[in-house]
Amino acid sequence: MSVQDVVRQRKPQAASETDHAAPNVTKSVTPGNVEMSIYPQTMQSINGARAIQIVNAKPDHTFELDEEALNAILCSEEVRNKKVAVLSIAGAFRKGKSFLLDFLLRYMERSGEAATVNDATWMGQEEEPLVGFQWRSGTKRDTTGILMWSKPFIVTLPSSEEVAVLLMDTQGAFDNQSTVKDCATVFALSTMVSSMQVYNLSMLVNENDLQHLHLFTDYGRLAMEGSSDIKPFQSLCFLVRDWSNPDEYPYGLKDGERYLNEEVLKIIDSQHEENKLVRNHIGTCFESVSCFLMPHPGLKVATSKSFTGQLKDIDSEFKKSLVQLVPYLLDPKNIILKKINGNAVTGRGLVELFKAYIKIFGSDVLPAPKSVLEATAEANNLAAQAAAIDKFNHDMEELCGSEKPYLSADRLQESHDRVKAECLEQFRSTRKLGGDSYSKTYEEKLIAQMAESYEAYVKRNEAKNIINAFRTPGVLLIVMAISYFVSSVLSMVGIESLSRTAIFGLYIPLVLVILWAYIKYSGKFSEVGQMIDNVTGSIWDEVVQPAYAKLMERGLQQAVKLSTQGLTKPKTE
């Protein structure tokens, strides 16, 4: 199926009055959800090509690959076996990513008209509207998932090899509808499949930007298989928009890289270990890192509802920067081919990459990334939980530790209930992030931990009970004594055969006592020792204790009877 067939099947909406078309460009409309930026909405195609959504965001915050659309772009006869270069732009929503992508489109459509890097011929006429990826004003999210331009650009490299260049747009991060996992998945996926990832930022590169980059790329790294010695991602370009310090670091690539090395990624001794880790992570994840500083495009671009992308309304400094930036990214001698473990990827191979990565992100293989607040709240609650269980163990050691005497079961339970209540009160009174509902899970885990610890303390306390400690040998000795008595009685009455049989009741418990003593002394064959304890425990519970209770009861009755007889017997003179 061709790209045109896919476009027709998507049932595009009618074009609005704000649509504009460049000269010699077939006017069309863009179906589906497409990118939103800080500029007015435009919906067009260029020579029959347009933005196609290849990764769809579903209402349950999962992502689905549109294989039909992706195959239509990458599996045509012209592209499927060609090596590909993938340029993706990612970053916060409403920061002009699609506006910039349309200049990249214009360059690729007209790159033959540009003789040198500084030649602005490709930028077109001053009155020409900007078309391609959708961009519009407003505050509501418009784009979800990932979009790709339906036309791969066939470019001849200096080596005379023809390759396919693909432009990709991504859902803006940090809007009020996306979860941290949504943002991490889109950013990670786009970084994993691209050969050049443009990280679109505003005004400067701050620590939050690096932290988010760390989170998103680490999430992508987890999803990728391969040797840890190979850097998982290729090229990263920090694109700093609306740069406000040109006196210190002038606009452009050269001073942008100086700013990157001197201010952003520089590691100094006074930095916190977390900040050092972030910078080291970036160096270990990307084969190359660059930075380009761009000026503000102008007040009319940012505020005018009537702005349609005409060059006449864009600040001259911004246009100068575009003339440098776009060829830096897309000039044939600068194009970076997509590679996996050093091997170039073809159009067909890129489809398989998308399918494999989407499958991983849709499974339970990866842990869900956490926001800074969620991670802090988790650590906060875990610390409170750990402090409470430490108090529980400390107080229980004071009550029934190894150096403490035996406590009755009732007293131990009463003390445990008091200590448990104190620990729960300590946990609940500790100020924690996330609120009571978030802390409830950790409170339940604390209760389970205390219950497990209490079972261990009960067993240790029972071991101190002298009766329990000697129950096993005591029962065996009782069995030996009974066996000896029975054997003697049988022998006295002349029943020798039964007497010899009863004598085994003497020897077997004797062997078991010796074996039990050896096990307790050596620590070996603990399973056998446990079996002996279980058997003797059953004899104790089912035979000895009931017999002892019966004897005590009869003895008590006899004592009462004798006492009563003594009181009623008449006195003699």
Salt bridges, closest charged atoms under 4 A:
ASP5 OD1 - ARG8 NH2 2.23
GLU35 OE2 - LYS97 NZ 3.42
ASP66 OD2 - ARG10 NH2 2.70
GLU67 OE1 - LYS355 NZ 3.83
GLU109 OE2 - LYS151 NZ 3.46
GLU126 OE1 - LYS319 NZ 3.56
GLU127 OE1 - LYS312 NZ 3.12
GLU128 OE2 - ARG106 NH2 3.64
GLU128 OE2 - ARG110 NH2 2.28
GLU161 OE2 - LYS83 NZ 3.37
GLU162 OE1 - LYS82 NZ 3.84
ASP175 OD1 - ARG141 NH1 3.74
ASP182 OD2 - HIS61 ND1 2.57
GLU207 OE1 - ARG279 NH2 2.78
ASP218 OD1 - ARG221 NH2 2.56
ASP255 OD1 - ARG258 NH2 3.12
GLU262 OE1 - ARG258 NH1 3.53
GLU273 OE2 - LYS276 NZ 3.57
ASP313 OD1 - LYS300 NZ 3.12
GLU317 OE2 - LYS320 NZ 3.88
ASP331 OD2 - LYS333 NZ 3.20
GLU352 OE2 - ARG348 NH2 3.07
GLU352 OE2 - LYS355 NZ 3.56
ASP395 OD2 - LYS391 NZ 2.92
ASP395 OD1 - HIS394 ND1 3.20
GLU397 OE2 - ARG460 NH1 2.96
ASP417 OD1 - HIS416 ND1 3.24
GLU422 OE1 - LYS391 NZ 3.70
GLU422 OE2 - ARG418 NH1 3.53
GLU443 OE2 - ARG428 NH2 2.67
ASP533 OD2 - LYS520 NZ 3.45
